[in-house]
């Protein structure tokens, strides 16, 4: 009997030791390599029921995403790759892109940390995953855009070089001297070019050669060796995705492309030191899948109103010989960040974003005109409501306030903010004078579309689409023409009375 007892006891002890060692191996010894670099996590990954759980915050943030945690609801929101996913602890489902996807295992709280099953990462992120059982190691490799081909075309006045990409990505350009050359950095990309495309000889009197190489782990650099310093224009195209640069012969007038770029060219210019013609950027708010505010009774869309005013204003400005560009000329969706990037790309001097105001019941009587300037704070009644509504079309929405405040706080002492306030006062007075609506004043708030503008920049709310009386005005050509005339006079006055140094 004793012998049987000892056998049972030893069996139980061995089983316990095996389970403990197994748990330890599965928790503390699991390694994660992100793009072949060790990823340090606050909470060790664990394996339960043959499923790997990883620290939600550590892994998502390492992949460039952002997490918002609502403890009372046990709800986690993940914002990554322009997608928003929602998870509830112990609920075996994931909501993403308005679809509900069943999960084999739900998210859990382990050691007071939110842990998510590996399958969630596979669903929400663009990655390749490999698990090596013997090494107890998870390999996560991000799927990155890459260069497919580099093509060149020589014209009498310029050389055009086209960089074909596997997908849209950010880029920037700058000049170098001794010797003269231009470079384009394709962000987050890798080069997958044939050897014949890595160095292209052009020798057309503008560009000598085009060289492509991996600048570092995150950037592919394309370098253009020039015969002499030259002006250039940089923009992007889609379907298929590509970056295009036009390098002009010395002395030729730079042609301006109407194509919307994904990122501003080069580095932000300091202050407001402007040379040459003053370029005006008109931004008709909203568009496409983002109609903006809609009158509940008549169905009038804010995007329709803003485009109508913008087209009238464009005609007036061009008629006066002022170079003018629209961020959209039809009913299409454009991210807020891309609107500002386009303005910078065109070396804008003035940026005006057009909008129509709106409030929800029970205040349909709200009325009047207000003009906004960038700030890290909400200055003026209703400033927060307006900013929250107009920031929806940002890639980063809805988690804007904290990041915007950090960035904008550093900008508030800059010349741009000061001159924008001066310009806003002129705009507000002209609009009130022409449209005969209530003067709600100049206000400030953290607007995404104003954040990166290297020029004077304002948002104009020309009336309330939620107000029955003003809605009737907003849909008339006469009102839109008057709004455009007021803005034209404000812009023209500002341009004519602002010296090149901005002072």
C-alpha positions, 0 to 999 in steps of 0.5 A: 500500500505504501508503495502505491501511495509513493508512486501516486505522490511522485506522479502528482509531483512530477505532473505539477513540476511539468506544468510549472515548467511548462507555464514558465517556458510559455510566459517568461521565455517567449521572445518577440522579434519585430522586423528582426529586432527584439521587442521588449514588453512590460508583460510577458507573452503567454500561451494558453490552450495552444494560443499565444497572447501578447501585450496589446499596448506594447505590440500595437504601439510598436506597429505604429498603432494607438490604443484607447482603454475604457476600464468601466466598459472593458472596451479597447479601441485600436487605431492602426493603419487608418482602421479602427478596431474594437474589442471587449474583454472576454468577448470572442469577437472583433469589430473592424470596418463596421464588420464583426469578426469571430475570434477563436479566443477572446482578449483577456486581462492577465496580470492587470494587463490587457492581452490579446490573441495573436489572431487579432494582430493578424487581422488588424495589421499588415504583417507577416507572422512566423512562430518558431516552436523550438526557439519559443520566438515570434517573428513579426515582419511588417509588410512595407511599400517597395519601389518597383521601377524608376522611369525617366522622360526627357522633354524640351523644358524638363526631365520627368522621373517616375518612381513606381511603388507597390502602394502609397506612402509618405515621401519628402525631397530636398536639395544638396550642393557641391555637387548639385543634386536632388534627393527623394526619401521614400519613407518606410520603404524598401527597394526591390529594383532590378540592378538595371534600375538602381542607377539610370544614366540620363545625360539630357542636360538637366539630369546626369544620373538617377541612383537608388539605394537603401538609405537606412532600414526605414528609407529608400533614397533616390538621388538625382545628379544634376548638371546645375542647380534646378527647380523641381516640382514633386507630386504623387499619383495613384492607380497605380501608386507612384511618385513623380518629379519634374526637374526643370531646365535652368531659366524655365518657368516652373509649371505647377501640377494640379495633382494632390501630393501626399506629403509636403516637399522638403522642410517647413519654411521658417516664418513667412518669408515669401518670395515670388508670386503669392499663391492662394490655396482654397480648401472646400471642406468635406466631400465624397464620403464625408458630406460634412453637416447636413440639414435634416429637413432639406438634405443640403450638404456642407460639402456642396456649399463649400465647393460652390463658394470655392469655385466662385472664389477661384474665378475671382482670384485667377481673374485678378492674376493671383495663382490659386489652387483648390484642394478639391474641385469636385465631390471627392474625399480628401484627408485633412492632412493631405489638404495641408500637404498640398498647400505646402507643396504649392508654396502657399501664401494664404490657406482658407478652409471653407465650412458651414457651421451646424449644431444639434437640437435643441439649438437650431437658432444658432446663427452667424459667421465665425473664423478660426485660427490654429491653437492648442487650446479652445478659445471662444464659445463653441470652439470645441464643438466646431473643432471636434466636428471638422477634425473627423476627416483626419487619419488620426481621429478620434484621438486628436487632442493630446497629440495636437496640443503637444505639437501646436503648443510649440507653434503658437509663438511662431509668425504663422499664428500671429499673421493668421490672427491678423488675416482672420480679423480681416476675413471676419469683418469682410464676411460680416459686412457682405453677408449681413449675418451675426458676427460670432468673432475670431476664435481658436482651436486645434484644427488638424487641417491647419496644423501643418500649414507653412503659411497664414491659415484660417477656417471660415464658417460662413453660416449655420446649415442647421439654422432654417433661415441661414440654410435657405441662404447657403443654398443660393448662388447669390449668397455663395457669390457674396461670400466669395467676393468678401473672401476675395477682397480680404485675401487681396487686401492681405496680399497687397499689404503684407511685405515679403518678410511678413512684417 
